[in-house]
Amino acid sequence: MNWITRNLTWTSEKTKTPNPQSQSNPEGENEDQLYGITEDLINCTKSFTIDTFKNFPLQDEDETTSVEDTPVNSARTRKDLSQWQERHATLILSRVKELSQIRYKLCPGRLKEKQFWSIYFKLVRDHVIEYELRAIQREKLKRMAMEEEKSSNSNEIEVEMSETKHGELIESPRS
C-alpha cells in the first residue's frame, strides 16, 4: 500500500467524523486553503484526461536524479514529494474523483507514481505555487523560532554553568 492510498484512506476516515479544530491552523485557514485546494484548482483538475498525462512531454528524470540523491522517508521508500505535496495530493484525490480515476488507470501500468505526480504538479503549478511557497515560509519561520529558542535556552544554561563555576572557584580557596 503506497503513501497516497494510506493517506487517502486516512483522509476519508477523517472526513466521516469531521473535527473543525483538526482542519484549521492558528491563522484560521482551513486545510483546503493551506494546501491550495480552491474551486479554480478543482475545476482545472476536472478538465484533465488520460491523454493529458499520456501526451505530456516528460524528460526521463531517472537520468537526471540518481537513487542515492533521492531522499527517503522513515519507511525507507523513495520520497519524491515534499510533505506539502503529499498532503495536497491526498486532498485533491479525495476532492476530485476524476483525477483519482485517471491515476488508477495510469499507475503503475503506463506511468510510475513519481511521473504522474510530476506531471500533475507541472500542470497545476500556477494554481498552487503561492500556497506551497507560503508553506515553505511558515516552515522556515518555525525552524528559526525553534533555533532561537534552543539558542536562548543554551545561553541560559551557559550562564548558570559559569555562575556555578565562578561560585566553586570562590569557595575552593576557603577549603
CYANA upper distance limits for C-alpha pairs under 8 A (distance plus 0.5 A):
  1 MET  CA      5 THR  CA      6.75
  1 MET  CA      6 ARG  CA      7.13
  2 ASN  CA      6 ARG  CA      6.80
  3 TRP  CA      7 ASN  CA      6.39
  4 ILE  CA      8 LEU  CA      6.30
  4 ILE  CA     86 GLU  CA      7.89
  4 ILE  CA     89 ALA  CA      7.89
  4 ILE  CA     90 THR  CA      6.45
  5 THR  CA      9 THR  CA      6.55
  6 ARG  CA     10 TRP  CA      6.64
  7 ASN  CA     11 THR  CA      6.42
  7 ASN  CA     87 ARG  CA      8.35
  7 ASN  CA     90 THR  CA      6.51
  8 LEU  CA     12 SER  CA      6.58
  8 LEU  CA     90 THR  CA      5.96
  8 LEU  CA     91 LEU  CA      8.06
  8 LEU  CA     93 LEU  CA      7.91
  8 LEU  CA     94 SER  CA      7.09
  9 THR  CA     13 GLU  CA      6.72
 10 TRP  CA     14 LYS  CA      6.54
 11 THR  CA     15 THR  CA      6.57
 11 THR  CA     90 THR  CA      7.94
 11 THR  CA     91 LEU  CA      7.98
 11 THR  CA     94 SER  CA      7.99
 12 SER  CA     16 LYS  CA      6.87
 12 SER  CA     94 SER  CA      7.76
 13 GLU  CA     17 THR  CA      7.56
 14 LYS  CA     18 PRO  CA      6.62
 14 LYS  CA     19 ASN  CA      8.49
 19 ASN  CA     23 GLN  CA      7.29
 20 PRO  CA     24 SER  CA      7.14
 21 GLN  CA     25 ASN  CA      8.44
 23 GLN  CA     30 ASN  CA      5.91
 23 GLN  CA     31 GLU  CA      5.66
 24 SER  CA     28 GLY  CA      6.30
 24 SER  CA     29 GLU  CA      6.01
 24 SER  CA     30 ASN  CA      4.84
 24 SER  CA     31 GLU  CA      6.46
 25 ASN  CA     29 GLU  CA      6.26
 25 ASN  CA     30 ASN  CA      7.13
 25 ASN  CA     31 GLU  CA      8.24
 29 GLU  CA     33 GLN  CA      6.47
 29 GLU  CA     34 LEU  CA      6.94
 30 ASN  CA     34 LEU  CA      6.89
 31 GLU  CA     35 TYR  CA      6.75
 32 ASP  CA     36 GLY  CA      6.51
 32 ASP  CA     37 ILE  CA      5.28
 32 ASP  CA     38 THR  CA      7.54
 32 ASP  CA     91 LEU  CA      8.12
 33 GLN  CA     37 ILE  CA      6.51
 33 GLN  CA     38 THR  CA      7.48
 33 GLN  CA    131 TYR  CA      8.41
 34 LEU  CA    131 TYR  CA      6.92
 34 LEU  CA    135 ALA  CA      8.01
 35 TYR  CA     84 TRP  CA      7.63
 35 TYR  CA     87 ARG  CA      7.89
 35 TYR  CA     88 HIS  CA      5.86
 35 TYR  CA    128 VAL  CA      8.16
 35 TYR  CA    131 TYR  CA      6.64
 35 TYR  CA    132 GLU  CA      7.68
 36 GLY  CA     41 LEU  CA      8.17
 36 GLY  CA     88 HIS  CA      7.97
 36 GLY  CA    127 HIS  CA      7.80
 36 GLY  CA    128 VAL  CA      5.87
 36 GLY  CA    131 TYR  CA      5.96
 36 GLY  CA    132 GLU  CA      8.28
 37 ILE  CA     41 LEU  CA      6.70
 37 ILE  CA     42 ILE  CA      7.36
 37 ILE  CA     88 HIS  CA      8.05
 37 ILE  CA     91 LEU  CA      8.08
 37 ILE  CA     92 ILE  CA      7.30
 38 THR  CA     42 ILE  CA      6.69
 39 GLU  CA     43 ASN  CA      6.58
 40 ASP  CA     44 CYS  CA      6.66
 40 ASP  CA    127 HIS  CA      8.31
 41 LEU  CA     45 THR  CA      6.50
 41 LEU  CA    124 VAL  CA      7.86
 41 LEU  CA    127 HIS  CA      6.63
 42 ILE  CA     46 LYS  CA      6.62
 42 ILE  CA     92 ILE  CA      8.17
 42 ILE  CA     95 ARG  CA      8.15
 42 ILE  CA     96 VAL  CA      7.13
 43 ASN  CA     47 SER  CA      7.12
 44 CYS  CA     48 PHE  CA      7.73
 44 CYS  CA    124 VAL  CA      8.42
 45 THR  CA     96 VAL  CA      7.83
 45 THR  CA     99 LEU  CA      7.34
 45 THR  CA    124 VAL  CA      8.32
 46 LYS  CA     96 VAL  CA      7.21
 46 LYS  CA     98 GLU  CA      6.61
 46 LYS  CA     99 LEU  CA      7.27
 48 PHE  CA     52 THR  CA      6.34
 48 PHE  CA     53 PHE  CA      8.43
 48 PHE  CA     99 LEU  CA      7.78
 49 THR  CA     53 PHE  CA      7.54
 49 THR  CA    102 ILE  CA      7.44
 50 ILE  CA     54 LYS  CA      6.66
 50 ILE  CA    102 ILE  CA      6.28
 50 ILE  CA    106 LEU  CA      7.96
 51 ASP  CA     55 ASN  CA      6.06
 51 ASP  CA     56 PHE  CA      8.45
 52 THR  CA     56 PHE  CA      6.60
 53 PHE  CA    116 PHE  CA      7.67
 53 PHE  CA    119 ILE  CA      7.25
 53 PHE  CA    120 TYR  CA      8.45
 54 LYS  CA    110 ARG  CA      8.43
 56 PHE  CA    119 ILE  CA      7.63
 58 LEU  CA    115 GLN  CA      8.49
 58 LEU  CA    119 ILE  CA      7.95
 60 ASP  CA     64 THR  CA      7.87
 61 GLU  CA     65 THR  CA      6.60
 62 ASP  CA     66 SER  CA      7.09
 65 THR  CA     69 ASP  CA      6.97
 65 THR  CA     70 THR  CA      7.63
 66 SER  CA     70 THR  CA      7.21
 70 THR  CA     78 ARG  CA      6.99
 70 THR  CA     79 LYS  CA      7.32
 70 THR  CA     80 ASP  CA      7.57
 71 PRO  CA     78 ARG  CA      6.79
 71 PRO  CA     79 LYS  CA      6.05
 71 PRO  CA     80 ASP  CA      7.90
 72 VAL  CA     76 ARG  CA      5.87
 72 VAL  CA     77 THR  CA      5.95
 72 VAL  CA     78 ARG  CA      5.20
 72 VAL  CA     79 LYS  CA      5.41
 73 ASN  CA     77 THR  CA      6.46
 73 ASN  CA     78 ARG  CA      7.29
 73 ASN  CA     79 LYS  CA      6.38
 80 ASP  CA    114 LYS  CA      7.04
 81 LEU  CA     85 GLN  CA      6.09
 81 LEU  CA     86 GLU  CA      6.39
 82 SER  CA     86 GLU  CA      6.64
 83 GLN  CA     87 ARG  CA      6.76
 84 TRP  CA     88 HIS  CA      6.60
 84 TRP  CA    132 GLU  CA      7.44
 84 TRP  CA    135 ALA  CA      7.80
 85 GLN  CA     89 ALA  CA      6.44
 85 GLN  CA    132 GLU  CA      8.49
 86 GLU  CA     90 THR  CA      6.76
 87 ARG  CA     91 LEU  CA      6.69
 88 HIS  CA     92 ILE  CA      6.55
 89 ALA  CA     93 LEU  CA      6.59
 90 THR  CA     94 SER  CA      6.84
 91 LEU  CA     95 ARG  CA      6.73
 92 ILE  CA     96 VAL  CA      6.28
 92 ILE  CA     99 LEU  CA      8.49
 93 LEU  CA     97 LYS  CA      6.80
 93 LEU  CA     99 LEU  CA      6.78
 93 LEU  CA    100 SER  CA      5.72
 94 SER  CA    100 SER  CA      8.12
 96 VAL  CA    100 SER  CA      7.15
 97 LYS  CA    101 GLN  CA      6.66
 98 GLU  CA    102 ILE  CA      6.77
 99 LEU  CA    103 ARG  CA      6.63
100 SER  CA    104 TYR  CA      6.64
101 GLN  CA    105 LYS  CA      6.75
102 ILE  CA    106 LEU  CA      6.67
103 ARG  CA    107 CYS  CA      6.17
103 ARG  CA    116 PHE  CA      7.83
105 LYS  CA    109 GLY  CA      8.17
106 LEU  CA    110 ARG  CA      5.59
106 LEU  CA    111 LEU  CA      6.15
107 CYS  CA    111 LEU  CA      5.69
107 CYS  CA    112 LYS  CA      6.27
107 CYS  CA    113 GLU  CA      6.51
107 CYS  CA    116 PHE  CA      8.04
108 PRO  CA    112 LYS  CA      5.60
108 PRO  CA    113 GLU  CA      6.98
111 LEU  CA    115 GLN  CA      6.52
111 LEU  CA    116 PHE  CA      6.65
112 LYS  CA    116 PHE  CA      6.79
113 GLU  CA    117 TRP  CA      6.85
114 LYS  CA    118 SER  CA      6.57
115 GLN  CA    119 ILE  CA      6.64
116 PHE  CA    120 TYR  CA      6.67
117 TRP  CA    121 PHE  CA      6.51
118 SER  CA    122 LYS  CA      6.76
119 ILE  CA    123 LEU  CA      6.63
120 TYR  CA    124 VAL  CA      6.75
121 PHE  CA    125 ARG  CA      6.03
124 VAL  CA    128 VAL  CA      6.82
125 ARG  CA    129 ILE  CA      6.01
128 VAL  CA    132 GLU  CA      6.75
129 ILE  CA    133 LEU  CA      6.58
130 GLU  CA    134 ARG  CA      6.68
131 TYR  CA    135 ALA  CA      6.79
132 GLU  CA    136 ILE  CA      6.79
133 LEU  CA    137 GLN  CA      6.68
134 ARG  CA    138 ARG  CA      6.62
135 ALA  CA    139 GLU  CA      6.65
136 ILE  CA    140 LYS  CA      6.71
137 GLN  CA    141 LEU  CA      6.69
138 ARG  CA    142 LYS  CA      6.66
139 GLU  CA    143 ARG  CA      6.68
140 LYS  CA    144 MET  CA      6.59
141 LEU  CA    145 ALA  CA      6.60
142 LYS  CA    146 MET  CA      6.66
143 ARG  CA    147 GLU  CA      6.58
144 MET  CA    148 GLU  CA      6.54
145 ALA  CA    149 GLU  CA      6.57
146 MET  CA    150 LYS  CA      6.61
147 GLU  CA    151 SER  CA      6.49
148 GLU  CA    152 SER  CA      6.61
149 GLU  CA    153 ASN  CA      6.60
150 LYS  CA    154 SER  CA      6.45
151 SER  CA    155 ASN  CA      6.61
152 SER  CA    156 GLU  CA      6.72
153 ASN  CA    157 ILE  CA      6.80
154 SER  CA    158 GLU  CA      6.69
155 ASN  CA    159 VAL  CA      6.67
156 GLU  CA    160 GLU  CA      6.70
157 ILE  CA    161 MET  CA      6.53
158 GLU  CA    162 SER  CA      6.54
159 VAL  CA    163 GLU  CA      6.56
160 GLU  CA    164 THR  CA      6.58
161 MET  CA    165 LYS  CA      6.62
162 SER  CA    166 HIS  CA      6.42
163 GLU  CA    167 GLY  CA      6.55
164 THR  CA    168 GLU  CA      6.69
165 LYS  CA    169 LEU  CA      6.67
166 HIS  CA    170 ILE  CA      6.84
167 GLY  CA    171 GLU  CA      6.70
168 GLU  CA    172 SER  CA      6.40
169 LEU  CA    173 PRO  CA      7.71
170 ILE  CA    174 ARG  CA      8.15
171 GLU  CA    175 SER  CA      7.42
